Amino acid sequence: YNEYGQVIGINVAKSLVIVVTFEEDMHGNMIEVPTRVPEGEGIGWAIRVEELLPHLDALDIPYRSVGSMEHVSRIWKDDPGVFFGILGAVMLSLTAMILAFTRRGRVAVGTVARKSMNVVTRRSYGPRGGGALPPGRAALRGLGGTYEGSVVELDEDPLVLGRDPRVCQLVFGESSPEVSKRHAVLRFDSDQGVMTLEDTWSTNGTFLMSGARCEPGKEYTLRAGDRFYLGGKRNMFEVLVGG
């Protein structure tokens, strides 16, 4: 039987072994008698129920055959949450495939990431917002382009700037083609109160306010009030450091 009490096979034999038992003979003497006993529970032979059905038909014995879909319907009745979980997993997988293999999907990821960053990091620090950046904290103020008017706070983790949402935390969209997929990275040392800027072999370059182009792979120290831009002056940022 299965878990629902439905017949799946007919037992026809068990696995037996020969053991020696002792019995009294007709004269009252104990003698050894070889006896076949079951080797263990659950060990035996059976015929599948499908082999029995033609014989039931020949004898006109009624029966009801249960298909695999009835098992599925029982699961739905007992625990419908399983199906919703499977459906959700399938939908997530399809969405991930669309985002991974289509240009439109990659653009959507970049847009969502950029908007999320704007919502999370749009704060009022510095003179424009009328507030003060706390000591030991640093931020970037966008002076143009995608992040104009936004203030992005930094922590001890590096902040990667570029168009690829898979590797960047500050993501630029398709409207900023001058920005490379992984354009530059910023790091902040709270103990020293300084920020470092490194160009990561971008196509159009990372520039200091003086117009000097940053050498790829080399770190440049930035202090409060310093400015830099990515690819062109449209993507310019100002460094804010609390003190």
JOUR-V462379 format. One record per residue. N is the residue number from 1. SS is DSSP state (@ for helix, = for strand, . for the rest). D_LAST is the distance of its C-alpha to the last C-alpha in whole Angstrom. Layout:
# JOUR-V462379
N|SS|D_LAST, N|SS|D_LAST
This chain:
# JOUR-V462379
1|.|77, 2|.|73, 3|.|70, 4|.|72, 5|.|76, 6|.|77, 7|.|79, 8|.|78, 9|=|81, 10|=|84, 11|=|85, 12|=|88, 13|=|88, 14|=|86, 15|.|85, 16|=|88, 17|=|88, 18|=|92, 19|=|92, 20|=|94, 21|=|96, 22|=|98, 23|=|101, 24|=|105, 25|.|108, 26|.|111, 27|.|112, 28|.|109, 29|.|107, 30|=|104, 31|=|103, 32|=|100, 33|=|100, 34|=|97, 35|=|95, 36|=|92, 37|=|89, 38|=|86, 39|.|84, 40|.|81, 41|.|79, 42|.|78, 43|.|80, 44|=|82, 45|=|83, 46|=|83, 47|=|84, 48|=|82, 49|@|83, 50|@|83, 51|@|86, 52|@|88, 53|@|87, 54|@|90, 55|@|93, 56|@|91, 57|@|92, 58|@|96, 59|.|96, 60|.|95, 61|.|92, 62|.|90, 63|.|86, 64|.|83, 65|.|80, 66|.|77, 67|.|74, 68|@|71, 69|@|69, 70|@|71, 71|@|68, 72|@|65, 73|@|66, 74|@|66, 75|@|63, 76|@|62, 77|@|64, 78|@|62, 79|.|59, 80|.|58, 81|@|54, 82|@|55, 83|@|56, 84|@|53, 85|@|51, 86|@|53, 87|@|53, 88|@|49, 89|@|49, 90|@|51, 91|@|49, 92|@|46, 93|@|47, 94|@|49, 95|@|45, 96|@|44, 97|@|47, 98|@|46, 99|@|43, 100|@|43, 101|@|46, 102|.|46, 103|@|44, 104|@|44, 105|@|42, 106|@|40, 107|@|39, 108|@|38, 109|@|36, 110|@|34, 111|@|34, 112|@|33, 113|@|30, 114|@|29, 115|@|29, 116|@|28, 117|@|25, 118|@|25, 119|@|25, 120|@|23, 121|@|20, 122|.|21, 123|.|18, 124|.|16, 125|.|13, 126|@|12, 127|@|14, 128|@|17, 129|@|17, 130|.|16, 131|.|13, 132|.|9, 133|.|8, 134|.|7, 135|.|4, 136|.|7, 137|.|8, 138|=|9, 139|=|12, 140|=|15, 141|=|16, 142|=|20, 143|.|22, 144|.|25, 145|@|28, 146|@|28, 147|@|24, 148|.|24, 149|.|22, 150|.|20, 151|=|17, 152|=|17, 153|=|15, 154|=|15, 155|.|15, 156|.|17, 157|.|20, 158|.|21, 159|=|21, 160|=|24, 161|=|25, 162|=|29, 163|.|32, 164|.|33, 165|.|32, 166|.|33, 167|.|31, 168|.|28, 169|.|25, 170|=|24, 171|=|28, 172|.|30, 173|.|33, 174|.|36, 175|.|35, 176|.|33, 177|.|36, 178|.|34, 179|.|31, 180|.|33, 181|.|33, 182|.|31, 183|.|29, 184|=|25, 185|=|23, 186|=|19, 187|=|17, 188|=|14, 189|=|13, 190|.|11, 191|.|11, 192|.|11, 193|.|8, 194|=|11, 195|=|14, 196|=|17, 197|=|20, 198|=|24, 199|=|27, 200|.|29, 201|.|32, 202|.|32, 203|.|35, 204|.|34, 205|.|31, 206|=|27, 207|=|26, 208|=|23, 209|.|22, 210|.|25, 211|.|27, 212|.|28, 213|=|29, 214|.|27, 215|.|29, 216|.|30, 217|.|29, 218|.|26, 219|=|23, 220|=|21, 221|=|17, 222|=|15, 223|.|11, 224|.|9, 225|.|12, 226|.|15, 227|=|18, 228|=|21, 229|=|24, 230|=|27, 231|.|30, 232|.|30, 233|.|28, 234|.|28, 235|.|26, 236|=|23, 237|=|19, 238|=|16, 239|=|13, 240|=|10, 241|=|7, 242|.|4, 243|.|0
